[in-house]
Amino acid sequence: MAFLCWSRGHSRRDQIVASTNRLHINMQYVKYCTETCNHIFKAMKAKAKTYAVITCDIVGSRHIEEFRRKRDQKLHHIVKLHMTRKWILSEYAITAWDEFEGIVSRPTNIPTVILDLRRHFYPFELWIGIGIGQVTEPHRKPVNVFAGGEAFERAREAINQLKAKRSKTGILTSFVTGNETFSLIANTVYHLHDTLLQSISTKQWQTINVHMETNRQDLTARKLRLNESTVSRNLRRGFWWQIQETREAMERVIGAYFH
C-alpha cells in the first residue's frame, strides 16, 4: 500500500515536471516564432523602402580647361554641404570622368538637391537623371561599388534619355520612376523649368545664391553692395520666384506619390 502511494505520488510529480518542460518548450517556440516574424517584417519593410538615386553628367567636360581640378573642387564643397544637411546618405561617388552619383536621403529632397547642384556647379551645365525605386545596400560606401538596384538602373536610363535628346536644347533633367503618371508630371515640369535656367546670367545667379542664404532682399543688397531695386530686378529676371515655386511644388508632389 505504501509502495502504491509512493508510485502514484512519483507519477504525479513526473506529470507536473513533464508539463512544465512542455510549457517551457512551447514558450521558447513562441519566442522564436515572434523573433523570426519580427526579422522578416523588418527585412520586408527595409526592402520595400523607396530611395531616390541621382546621377549627374557634366556637359561638355572635354572642352573645360583643368576639368578634373575644377570638378573635384566643386564636388568636394557640395559633398560636405549635402552630408551636413543630411540630403544624401553618403558621399557622391565619381563613376566616370564627367559623371557622379549618390543616393538622396529621401525622395522629397530631390528638388532641393537638384537646385543646389545646378547653382553650385554653374557655369557648368549638368544633365541630371533621377531614378526612384528600391536600392540594395544603400548605406554602404562607396555607392558605386556596393549599392545597386532598380533606382540606380532607372537613374542610368534617365541619363541615357538626356544624352539621346542632346539635340533638344534646354532639357537637362529626366525622371524614371516606375510610375508613369508621376514621371510625366515631373518631366514636364522640369523641362519647362530647365528652359528658364538657360537664360540666367552670372550676376543673376550670384544674386540668387546670396538671397538663398539671407532670404531677405535688403540683406542681399547689403552683402552684394547693390541697391534693393537691382536685387529685385536680378531675382525677377533670374526667374527666382518660379524656381522657388517649382521646388516647393515638386516636394509636395513627390511626397504625395512616394511616402
C-alpha positions as CSV (number, residue, x, y, z in Angstrom):
1,M,0.0,0.0,0.0
2,A,2.8,2.4,0.9
3,F,4.6,1.4,-2.4
4,L,1.4,2.2,-4.3
5,C,1.1,5.6,-2.7
6,W,4.7,6.4,-3.5
7,S,4.3,5.3,-7.1
8,R,1.2,7.4,-7.5
9,G,3.0,10.4,-5.9
10,H,6.0,9.9,-8.1
11,S,3.9,9.6,-11.2
12,R,2.1,12.8,-10.3
13,R,5.4,14.7,-9.9
14,D,6.6,13.3,-13.2
15,Q,3.5,14.6,-14.9
16,I,4.0,18.0,-13.4
17,V,7.7,18.1,-14.5
18,A,6.8,16.9,-18.0
19,S,4.0,19.6,-18.3
20,T,6.4,22.2,-17.1
21,N,9.0,21.2,-19.6
22,R,6.4,21.2,-22.4
23,L,5.3,24.7,-21.3
24,H,8.9,25.9,-21.4
25,I,9.5,24.4,-24.8
26,N,6.3,26.0,-26.1
27,M,7.2,29.4,-24.7
28,Q,10.7,29.1,-26.4
29,Y,9.0,28.2,-29.6
30,V,6.6,31.1,-29.4
31,K,9.5,33.4,-28.7
32,Y,11.4,32.0,-31.6
33,C,8.4,32.5,-33.9
34,T,7.9,36.0,-32.7
35,E,11.5,37.0,-33.2
36,T,11.6,35.3,-36.7
37,C,8.4,37.2,-37.7
38,N,9.9,40.5,-36.5
39,H,13.1,39.9,-38.5
40,I,11.0,39.0,-41.6
41,F,8.8,42.1,-41.1
42,K,11.9,44.4,-40.7
43,A,13.5,42.9,-43.8
44,M,10.3,43.3,-45.8
45,K,10.0,46.9,-44.6
46,A,13.6,47.7,-45.5
47,K,13.2,46.0,-48.8
48,A,10.1,48.0,-49.6
49,K,11.6,51.4,-48.8
50,T,11.8,53.8,-51.7
51,Y,15.0,55.5,-52.5
52,A,16.0,58.2,-55.0
53,V,19.3,57.9,-56.9
54,I,20.7,60.9,-58.7
55,T,23.2,60.5,-61.5
56,C,24.9,63.6,-62.9
57,D,26.8,64.2,-66.1
58,I,28.8,67.4,-66.6
59,V,28.0,68.6,-70.1
60,G,31.0,69.4,-72.4
61,S,33.6,68.3,-69.9
62,R,36.3,67.8,-72.6
63,H,36.2,71.5,-73.5
64,I,36.7,72.7,-69.9
65,E,40.3,73.5,-69.0
66,E,41.7,71.9,-65.9
67,F,38.4,70.0,-65.7
68,R,39.5,67.4,-63.1
69,R,40.6,70.1,-60.6
70,K,37.5,72.2,-61.1
71,R,35.2,69.1,-60.9
72,D,36.8,67.9,-57.7
73,Q,36.8,71.4,-56.1
74,K,33.1,71.9,-56.7
75,L,32.2,68.3,-55.8
76,H,34.2,68.4,-52.5
77,H,32.2,71.5,-51.4
78,I,28.9,70.1,-52.4
79,V,29.5,66.7,-50.7
80,K,30.4,68.5,-47.4
81,L,27.3,70.7,-47.6
82,H,24.8,67.9,-48.6
83,M,26.2,65.5,-46.0
84,T,26.0,68.1,-43.3
85,R,22.3,68.9,-44.2
86,K,21.6,65.1,-44.5
87,W,20.3,65.5,-48.0
88,I,22.3,62.4,-49.2
89,L,23.0,59.1,-47.5
90,S,26.8,59.1,-48.3
91,E,29.3,61.0,-50.4
92,Y,28.8,61.3,-54.1
93,A,30.9,58.8,-56.0
94,I,32.6,59.6,-59.3
95,T,31.7,56.9,-61.7
96,A,33.4,58.3,-64.8
97,W,35.5,61.2,-66.0
98,D,32.4,63.5,-66.0
99,E,29.8,61.6,-64.0
100,F,29.0,61.2,-60.4
101,E,26.1,59.7,-58.5
102,G,24.6,59.4,-55.0
103,I,21.6,58.3,-53.0
104,V,19.2,61.0,-51.8
105,S,18.2,60.5,-48.2
106,R,14.5,60.7,-49.0
107,P,12.7,61.4,-52.3
108,T,11.2,64.7,-51.2
109,N,14.8,66.1,-51.0
110,I,15.2,65.7,-54.8
111,P,14.1,69.3,-55.8
112,T,16.4,70.9,-53.3
113,V,19.3,68.7,-54.3
114,I,18.7,69.4,-58.0
115,L,18.7,73.2,-57.4
116,D,21.7,73.1,-55.2
117,L,23.7,71.0,-57.7
118,R,22.9,73.4,-60.5
119,R,23.7,76.6,-58.6
120,H,27.0,75.3,-57.2
121,F,28.2,73.8,-60.5
122,Y,27.4,76.9,-62.5
123,P,28.7,77.8,-65.1
124,F,29.0,74.1,-65.8
125,E,25.8,72.5,-67.1
126,L,24.6,69.2,-65.6
127,W,22.5,66.5,-67.1
128,I,20.7,65.2,-64.0
129,G,19.0,61.8,-64.1
130,I,16.8,60.7,-61.2
131,G,15.7,57.1,-60.6
132,I,13.2,56.2,-57.9
133,G,12.8,52.7,-56.5
134,Q,14.4,50.1,-54.3
135,V,18.2,50.0,-53.5
136,T,20.4,47.2,-52.2
137,E,23.0,48.1,-49.6
138,P,22.1,51.8,-49.5
139,H,24.2,52.6,-46.5
140,R,27.5,51.0,-47.7
141,K,30.0,53.2,-49.4
142,P,31.3,54.0,-52.0
143,V,27.8,53.7,-53.5
144,N,29.2,52.9,-57.0
145,V,30.9,49.7,-55.6
146,F,28.3,48.3,-53.1
147,A,24.9,49.8,-53.9
148,G,22.6,48.8,-56.7
149,G,19.0,48.0,-57.6
150,E,16.2,49.5,-59.7
151,A,16.7,53.1,-58.6
152,F,20.3,53.0,-59.9
153,E,19.1,51.3,-63.1
154,R,16.4,54.0,-63.6
155,A,18.8,56.8,-62.9
156,R,21.1,55.4,-65.6
157,E,18.1,55.1,-68.0
158,A,17.2,58.8,-67.3
159,I,20.8,60.0,-68.1
160,N,20.8,57.9,-71.3
161,Q,17.5,59.6,-72.3
162,L,19.1,63.0,-71.8
163,K,22.1,62.1,-73.9
164,A,19.8,60.8,-76.7
165,K,17.9,64.1,-76.7
166,R,21.0,66.3,-76.6
167,S,19.9,68.0,-79.8
168,K,16.8,69.4,-77.9
169,T,18.3,72.3,-76.2
170,G,17.2,73.2,-72.7
171,I,16.4,69.7,-71.5
172,L,18.7,69.0,-68.6
173,T,16.6,66.9,-66.1
174,S,15.0,63.5,-66.5
175,F,13.0,61.2,-64.2
176,V,12.4,57.5,-64.5
177,T,10.4,56.3,-61.5
178,G,8.3,53.2,-62.4
179,N,5.2,55.4,-62.0
180,E,4.2,56.6,-65.5
181,T,1.9,59.4,-64.3
182,F,4.4,60.9,-61.9
183,S,7.2,60.7,-64.4
184,L,5.1,62.5,-66.9
185,I,4.3,65.3,-64.4
186,A,7.9,65.6,-63.2
187,N,9.5,65.6,-66.6
188,T,7.0,68.1,-68.0
189,V,7.6,70.5,-65.0
190,Y,11.4,70.2,-65.2
191,H,11.7,70.5,-68.9
192,L,9.9,73.9,-68.7
193,H,12.0,74.8,-65.6
194,D,15.2,73.9,-67.4
195,T,14.3,76.2,-70.3
196,L,14.2,79.1,-67.8
197,L,17.7,78.2,-66.4
198,Q,19.3,78.7,-69.8
199,S,18.5,82.5,-69.6
200,I,20.0,83.1,-66.1
201,S,23.2,85.3,-66.2
202,T,26.2,85.1,-63.9
203,K,25.1,88.2,-61.9
204,Q,21.6,86.8,-61.5
205,W,23.0,83.5,-60.2
206,Q,25.1,85.5,-57.8
207,T,22.1,87.4,-56.5
208,I,20.1,84.1,-56.2
209,N,22.8,82.4,-54.3
210,V,23.1,85.2,-51.7
211,H,19.4,85.6,-51.4
212,M,19.1,81.9,-50.7
213,E,21.4,82.5,-47.7
214,T,19.8,85.7,-46.4
215,N,16.2,85.2,-47.5
216,R,15.8,89.0,-47.4
217,Q,16.3,91.4,-50.3
218,D,17.7,94.2,-48.1
219,L,20.4,91.9,-46.6
220,T,21.1,90.5,-50.1
221,A,21.6,94.1,-51.4
222,R,23.9,94.9,-48.5
223,K,26.0,91.9,-48.9
224,L,26.4,92.4,-52.7
225,R,26.7,96.2,-52.3
226,L,23.8,96.8,-54.6
227,N,20.5,98.7,-54.1
228,E,17.4,96.8,-53.4
229,S,15.8,97.6,-56.8
230,T,18.8,96.0,-58.5
231,V,18.5,92.9,-56.3
232,S,14.7,92.7,-57.0
233,R,15.3,93.1,-60.8
234,N,18.0,90.4,-60.8
235,L,15.8,88.0,-58.9
236,R,12.9,88.7,-61.2
237,R,14.9,88.3,-64.4
238,G,16.6,85.3,-63.0
239,F,13.2,83.6,-62.5
240,W,13.9,83.1,-58.8
241,W,10.2,83.1,-57.8
242,Q,9.4,80.4,-60.5
243,I,12.4,78.4,-59.3
244,Q,11.3,78.5,-55.7
245,E,7.7,77.6,-56.6
246,T,8.9,74.7,-58.7
247,R,11.0,73.3,-55.8
248,E,8.2,73.7,-53.3
249,A,5.5,72.3,-55.6
250,M,7.6,69.3,-56.6
251,E,8.4,68.5,-53.0
252,R,4.7,68.2,-52.3
253,V,4.0,66.1,-55.5
254,I,6.9,63.7,-54.7
255,G,5.6,63.4,-51.1
256,A,2.1,62.5,-52.4
257,Y,3.4,59.8,-54.7
258,F,6.3,58.4,-52.7
259,H,5.6,58.3,-49.0
